Amino acid sequence: MRQAARTQDPLPRPMTGPSLIERLRRRPLVRDVATVAGGTAAAQLVTLAAAPLLTRLYGPEVYGLQGVFASLVGVLAVAAALGFPLAIVLPAREAEARALVRLSMALAVLAALVFALLLAVAGAPLLTLLGAGALLPLAGLLPLGVLATVATAVFTQWLARRGAWRFSARWTLGSALLVNGGKAGLGFVQPGALSLIGAQLGGQLLALAAAAALWWRREPRPDAPALSMREAASRHRDFARYRTPQNLINALSQSLPLLLLSAGAGAAAAGQYAVAMAVLAVPVALIAGAMQQVFYPRVAEAVRRGEDVRALLWRTTRALALASAFPFLLLVLAGPGLFAFVFGADWRDGGEYARWLAAWMWLQCVNVPAVAAVPSLGLQRGLLVYEVMSTTAKAAALWVGLSILGDDVAAVALFAGAGVLAYLGLIGWVLRCAGRVGRST
């Protein structure tokens, strides 16, 4: 009877394990990236939802001025902080990380004062030399923008050091709500450059102040002896020596199209480019921005533990390439029509720019692991050399398009093509260097 009972039993069920999604959630890197990306995605949705209204309130010329303003702030902020905010996540000692925070902010305050003095003495010729003479009435906001940008970078790196990804995600969303709400409100009252730039800067500062105040309540008080800012600067001098020039050249290369288009083709062309880059920045911020915050401390830990860094970089790079391809491919296929439909008929040229810029921006997502690994692999000097060569090539491409061909679309296309080749070279170089480190350990 027992034998018969056994034969009537149903077939044994196959062993089941956790699903793919569950297994991915258990991986710390994937989970942390998903957390940061969730906040970034919500913030980008707010920005995208507001864009059709804002592009109709503010015309291409106003967006062009805002783009030039943001470009100048980005370049000046790099020079102000000397790269030290990027070093905050690296030290094992808490006192050293706190010293880097103090050092970064002290440098930012000093630089903002110097920039304010220079603008007061020679603001008009300086801005005219940079092709941004139209920003002279708003020049007083530049030092404040620099200070806000450095403070944001410092706080972002501190949250990354703490692994406070949920808090960072909420801060990102709150900032997007404040900034876009301010732009819309001021746009109905006075749709000019002052409203657009003032809302951007004011929303950024309010969100930063609120987030820093909330975080300060939960931050443990230091119990280790303080470290001097001079000692922290000495220990991380490679960031000032190599990373600052590299970041400065990179910021200049990012700003070149806006500045040259503004000078050579007018503020409206610069505005078209600014909006194209803002749209392309959505998937970059969503995918690359989240990965950058999480992967930077992760690869530093991998190097310290002697893990196979090359394998880690290759897996992450390949995953990013697949995960980020679709939105850029969509803009290649239908950029002008999408821009005209979403933002209005006046913005079709921006869609044409986006079509040519898409491959370059896609690789900006893909190269995040390689760039994040540079400090931990000791490749700061090599990255500086790369940045000089890359920026020179992109500047030459822009010059050929604007001066020889006399075509702004051709200039953007040549610029993007040079950027694509440069990013591919960077990824290959870092992977080779990571392989040598792995073999040596």
N, C-alpha and C positions, 0 to 999 in steps of 0.2 A: 504493500500500500504506500509505503514511503517513496518507493521508486516511481510509482505511478504519479504520485503527487508532484514529484520533481519534474516529470515530463510535461505536466500541465502548467508549470510555472511559466510566466512570460519570459521572453529573452532578456538577458541581463542588460541593463541600460549602460550605454557608453559613459565612461568617466567624463565629467564636464568640469572645466576650470573657469576661471574668470574670463570675461569677454575681452576683446582687444581694447575697447574703451576703458574698461576697468583696469587692465594692465598698464595702459598709458597713464591713467590717473595716479597710479602708485609710484610712477617715476618722478622724483623730485623736480628735475629740470622741466619736464613736460607740464607738470602741475603748476609750477611757478610761472612759466611762460603763459599758460592759459589764464592764470589769474590776472597778470599784468595786461595781457591782450584783451581780456574782457573789459577792463576799465578803459583801455585805449579805444576799443571798438565802440563802446557807448559814447565816448567823447567824440569820435569821428562821425558817428551817426548824428549827433547834435550839430556838428559843423556842416555836414552834408545837407541836413534838413534846413539849416539857415542859409546855405549858399545861394539857392535860387532867389530868395528875397534880397540878400545883401548885394548880389551882382546887379540887381535891378535898381537898388537904391544908390549904389556907388558905381560910377562908370570905370572903364579901363584906365583912364588917366589917374584917378584916385588910387586904384589898386596898384598902379605903377609906382606912385610915390610911396605907398606903404611898403612895397617890395624893396625899394631902394633903402628906405629907413631900416627895415629888418636886416638887410644885407650889411649895412654899415654897423649896426649894433652887434651882429654876429661876429664880424671881424674884430671890432674893438674889444668885445668880451673875451675872445681868445687871447688877445694880447694882454688883457688886464689880469687874468688869473694865472697865467704862465703854466697852464696844464695841471696844476696841483689838485683841482677837484677830482680828476680821474684817478689819483693815487689814494683816495680815501678808503677804498674797499680793500686795499692790498695789505696794510700792516697787520701783523698778528697782535700787536700791543694796542690796547684801547687808547692809551695816552698819546701814542703817535698819530692815530687817526684823528683824535680831537685837535691835536696841534695843526694838522693839515687843514681842518675846517677853519680854525682861527686864521691861519696863514692865507687861505684862499679869500676869505672875506676882507681881511686887512688890505690885501693887494687890490681887491675890487674897489674898496672905498678910496684908496689912494689914486687908482687909475681914473675913477670917475671924476675926482677933483681936478686931476691934470687935464682930462678931456674938456671939462667945463671951462677951465682957464684958457685952453687953446682955442676953443670955439668963441669965447668972449673976445679974444685978441685978434684972431684971424679966421673967424668962421666962414665968411663969404669966400675968400680965395681958396680955402681948404675944400669946401664943399663943391665949388666950381671945378676945381682940379679933379675931383672924384666923379664929376658928371652928375652931381646931386644938388646943384644950385637952387632948385625949386624947393628944397627942404629947409632953406635958411630960416623961415618963420618958425619951424618946428625943431630947430637945432638944440634948443634947451632941453628937449626930452631925450636926446641921445645919451648923456651920462646916466640918467635915471634908467634907461633901457639896459645899459651895460650892467649896472648894479643889479637890476632885477634878473638878468640872464645868468650872471655868475651865481647869485644866491639860489636860483632854481637848480642849477647844476650841482651845487654843493649839497642841497637838501636831497636831490634825487640820488646822489651817490651814497649819502648817509643812510637813506632808507634801503638802498640795495645792500649795504653792509649789514644792516639789521635783518634783511630778509622780509621786510614789511611790505610784501607785494599787494596785499588787500588794501592797506592804507594808501599806498601809491596809486592804486587803481581808482579809489574814491576821490583822491585829490585831482587826478587827471580829469575825471568827469566833472567835478565841481568847477574846475578852471574853465572847461569848455562852455559850461552853462553861463558863467559870469561874462566871459569874453564875448560870446555870440549874442547874448541878451543885451549887453551894452552896445554892441555895434548896431543891432537892430533898433534899439530905442533911440540912440543918437542919430541914426540915419534918417529917421522920420522927422527929426527936428532940424538938423543941419548936416546934410550928407556930403561932408568934405573930408579932406585928408586928416584934419585935426580930430574929427570924430572917430574915424576908422583907427588911427594910430593910438589915440587916447583911450579908446575902449579896449584895444588889445593890451596896452601896457597897464591900464588900471585894473582890468580883470585879472591879469597875471599876478599883479602885486597883492590884490585882495585875497586871491586863492592861496598864494604862498604864505601870507601872514596868518590866515586862518588855519592852514594845515600845520604850520610850524608851531603855533600856539597849542593846538590839540596834541601834537606829538610830544611837546615838551613836558606835558603832564605825566606821560608814561615812561619817559626816558630815564633810566637809572642814573643816579648821581655818581660821578667818577670817584673811585676809591684809590686809584693808582696815582703816583706822583705825576704832576704835569710835565710835559715835555715842551721845550722852547720851540718857537716857530723857526728860529734859525737852525736848530738841529734837525727838525723835520724837513726843512728845505734842503739841507745838505744831504740827507739820506735819500731824498727823491729828486736830486738835481737833474737826473736824466729827463724828467718831464719838462723842466724849464729849458734844458739844453737842446733836446731833440724833439720832444712832442709838441712844444709850443710853436716852433717854426713850422712843423708839419701841419698842425691844426690851423695855423694862421694861413698858410698857403692853401690848404683845403678850403677854408672859409672864403678866401679870395677867389678860388676857382668856382665855388658855388655862386659867388656874387657877380662874377664877370659878365655872364649873359645879361643880367638885369641892368648893370651899370652901362655896358656897351650898347645894349638895345635902347636904353633911355637916351644915351648921348647920340647914337647914330640913327635911330628910327623913331624916336619920340617916346613920351611917357605912356602913350596908349599901347605901343608894342610891348613895353616893359610890363604893363598891366596884364596883357594877354599871357605873357610868359609867367607872371606871378600866379595867376589863377590856374594855369596848366600845371605848374609845380605844386600848387596847393592840392589839386585833385590827385596827382600822382603821389603826393606825400601821405595820402590816406592809407593805402596798403603798406607803404613803407613804415609809417608810424605804428600801424596795427601789428605787423609781423616783425619787422626789423627792430623797431623801438622796444618792444617787449622782450625780444630775444637778447638785445644788447644789454639790457638791465640785468637779466638773469644769467646770461652766459659769461659775462665778464668775470664775476667772482667765481663761477664754476670752473672756468679754464685755469684761473690762477690756482685754485685748489688742486686741479689735476696735475699741474706742473709741480707743485710742492710735493705731491704724493708719488711722483714718478710714474703716472699712468701713461698709456699710449695716447699721447695728445693728438698725433696725426689722425688716428682712427676716429677720435672724438670729433675733430674738426671736419673730417670728410663726411661722417654720418650727418652731422648737423647742417653742413653746407648743402648736401644733396637733398635733405628733407626741406630746407628752405626754398631751394630752387623749384621743387615740385609744388609746394604749398602756395607759393606766391605768384605763379605764372599766369593764372587766369585773368585777374583784373587788368594786367598790363597788356595781355593779348587782346582783350576786349577794346581797349583804347586804340591799339594799332589798327584794328579792323573798322572801328566806327567812331573814332574820336571827334571829328568835326561835327557830325550829325548829333552826337550825344551832347556836346557842349551847346550847340544852338538850341536844342530842345530844352535842356535843363536850365541854362543860365540866360538864354535869350539870344536872338539872332546876332547881336553885336559881338558875341564871344566865339564865333566859329573859328577865327584864327587861333584862338587858344587851343581848340581841339586839334588843329593841324600841328601846332607845336607839341602837344601831348603825344600825338602819334609817333613823332620822331624821338621824343625823349623817353618813351616807355621802356625800351630795352635797357637803356642806361640806368633808369631808376629800378628796374627789376634786379639788375646786378647789385644795386645798392642794398637791396635786401639780402641777396645771396652772399655778399662778402662780409656780412656782420661777424660770423665766427672768426674769420681771418683777422679782421681789424681788432676784435676783442682779445685775440691771443697775442698781439704784438708786444704789449708791456711785459707779460709774463715770460715770453720767449726771449726777451732782451733784444728786440728788433727795432728799437726806436730810431737808431741812426739810419738803418736801411729804409724805414718808412719815410723818413725825411727826404732821402734821395729820390725815392719813388714819387713823392708828392711834387717835388720840383719838376721832374720829368713829365708827370701827368698834367700838371697845370700849364706847363709850357706848351705841350701839344694841344691842349684844349683852347688856350688863348690864341695860338696860331690858327686853329680851325675857325674860331670866331672871326678873326681878322680877315681871313680869306673870304669867308661868306659875306661879311659886311662891306669890306673895302674893295675887293677884287670882283666878286660876283654881284655885289650890290643887292643881295636878296636876304631878307631876315629869316625866312624859312630855311634856306640853304645854310645859313650861319648856324641855326639851331641844330640842324641835322648833322653837320660836320662836327659841331661841339659834342653832340651825343655819341657819335661814332668814335671819336677819340676817347671819350669816357668809357665806352664799352671795352675797348682794347686795353685800357689801363686797368680796369677792374679785373679782367681775366688774368692779366699778368700778376696782379697783386695776390689773387687767390692761389695761383700756382706757386708763387714764391714762398708764401707763408706755409703752405702744405709741405714743400720740400724742406724748409727749415725745421718744421715740427717733426718730420720724420727723422732728421739727424739728432734732434734732442731725444726722441724716443729711443733710438739705438744707443745713444750715449749713456742713458740711464739703465 
